[in-house]
Amino acid sequence: MHSHFSNDPSKKKGFGDLMQSMNEFFHEKPMRGMLQSIDDFFTSASNPFNSFPVDFKENDDYYLITAELPGVKKEQINLEVFPNFVTITVMNMELYSEENTKSQVIKRKQTMNRSSRTIPFPAVVNEKNVKASYKDGLLQIKVEKQSGKRISID
């Protein structure tokens, strides 16, 4: 019995080679692409609990929150900052109309999609020290950490 991986029976592939082939297969793009699209499905509007990817980084003197909102207009984003969390809400209004063959609108409905994420801070922040910017589908919120007043000891 010879291997299916090679037409030349003299080049028998061992188990290690088989694993190698499997590995190459799984690391090829289609597999990653498939996982990516599953991800997209779960973050898309078809999912009622739709949300968007949010990244949270902590630096020495500030927190940086990055939300990926491709295709979202700035006017659709609502930010609320509290001392111990921030809430990002994205409103998405969709108009849907169905026409018959004579181009008369027979059905029209408007749906409002709302997705929001609440990101907690590891420590209380001063909500006055928050800067947000939105560019190319990336929302960045920079939150200065609270710094205590240093006092000298007598």
C-alpha positions in Angstrom: 0.0 0.0 0.0 1.5 3.3 -0.9 0.7 6.8 0.3 -1.8 9.1 -1.3 0.5 12.1 -0.9 2.9 11.1 -3.6 2.5 9.3 -6.9 6.0 7.9 -6.7 5.9 4.8 -4.5 9.6 5.1 -3.8 9.0 8.4 -1.9 7.0 7.0 1.0 5.9 9.7 3.3 6.1 9.0 6.9 3.8 10.1 9.7 5.9 13.1 10.4 5.5 14.2 6.8 1.7 13.7 7.0 1.7 15.9 10.1 3.7 18.4 8.2 1.1 18.4 5.4 -1.7 18.8 7.8 0.0 21.7 9.5 0.6 23.4 6.3 -3.0 22.9 5.4 -4.3 24.3 8.7 -2.0 27.3 8.5 -3.0 28.2 5.0 -5.2 31.2 4.6 -8.5 29.5 3.8 -8.6 28.1 7.3 -7.8 31.4 8.9 -10.2 33.1 6.6 -12.9 30.7 7.6 -12.4 31.4 11.3 -12.4 35.1 10.4 -15.8 34.9 8.7 -17.2 33.0 11.7 -16.0 35.9 13.7 -17.6 38.3 11.4 -20.8 36.4 11.6 -20.8 36.7 15.4 -20.1 40.4 15.3 -22.4 41.2 12.4 -25.9 42.7 12.6 -27.5 39.3 12.0 -26.6 38.4 15.6 -29.0 40.1 18.1 -26.2 40.3 20.6 -24.1 42.0 18.1 -21.0 43.7 19.5 -17.7 44.9 18.1 -14.1 44.0 18.9 -12.6 46.2 21.6 -9.0 46.3 22.6 -8.0 47.5 26.0 -4.4 48.5 26.8 -3.0 49.8 30.0 0.0 52.1 30.0 1.8 53.8 32.8 -0.3 56.9 32.9 -3.3 56.2 30.8 -5.7 53.5 29.5 -6.2 53.1 25.7 -9.4 51.6 24.4 -9.6 50.9 20.7 -12.9 49.8 19.1 -13.1 48.5 15.5 -16.2 50.0 13.9 -15.8 49.6 10.1 -18.3 51.5 8.1 -19.7 53.4 11.0 -20.2 57.1 10.8 -19.0 59.3 13.7 -22.6 60.5 14.3 -23.6 56.9 15.0 -21.3 56.6 17.9 -22.2 57.5 21.4 -19.7 57.5 24.2 -20.4 57.6 27.9 -17.6 57.7 30.4 -18.0 57.0 34.1 -15.4 56.8 36.9 -15.1 53.1 36.6 -16.2 52.2 33.0 -16.9 53.5 29.6 -19.8 52.6 27.3 -19.6 52.7 23.6 -22.9 52.6 21.8 -23.3 52.3 18.0 -26.7 53.1 16.5 -27.4 51.7 13.1 -30.5 52.7 11.3 -31.6 50.6 8.4 -34.4 51.5 5.9 -35.8 48.5 4.1 -38.3 48.8 1.3 -39.7 46.1 -0.9 -41.0 47.0 -4.3 -43.3 45.1 -6.6 -42.8 44.8 -10.4 -44.4 48.2 -11.1 -41.8 49.8 -8.8 -44.4 50.7 -6.2 -43.2 50.4 -2.7 -45.4 47.7 -1.0 -43.5 47.3 2.2 -41.3 49.6 4.1 -39.8 49.1 7.4 -37.2 50.7 9.5 -35.0 48.8 11.9 -32.8 50.3 14.5 -29.8 48.3 15.5 -28.0 49.2 18.6 -24.9 47.5 19.8 -23.0 48.6 22.9 -20.0 47.5 24.8 -19.1 48.4 28.4 -15.5 48.4 29.2 -14.6 48.5 32.9 -11.5 50.3 34.1 -9.2 48.4 36.5 -9.2 51.6 38.7 -11.3 54.7 39.0 -10.6 57.4 36.4 -11.4 61.0 36.2 -13.9 61.2 33.4 -12.9 64.8 32.6 -9.5 63.5 31.4 -10.8 61.5 28.4 -9.9 62.1 24.8 -11.6 60.2 22.0 -10.8 60.2 18.3 -12.4 58.4 15.4 -10.6 57.8 12.1 -10.9 55.1 9.4 -13.3 52.9 11.4 -11.1 53.0 14.5 -12.4 54.6 17.6 -9.7 55.4 20.2 -10.4 56.5 23.7 -7.5 57.7 25.8 -8.3 57.9 29.5 -5.7 59.5 31.8 -5.3 57.6 35.0 -6.0 59.3 38.3 -2.9 60.5 39.9 -2.8 61.1 43.6 -1.3 64.3 45.0 2.2 63.7 46.3 2.8 65.1 49.7 6.0 65.5 51.5 6.5 63.9 54.8 7.6 66.2 57.6 
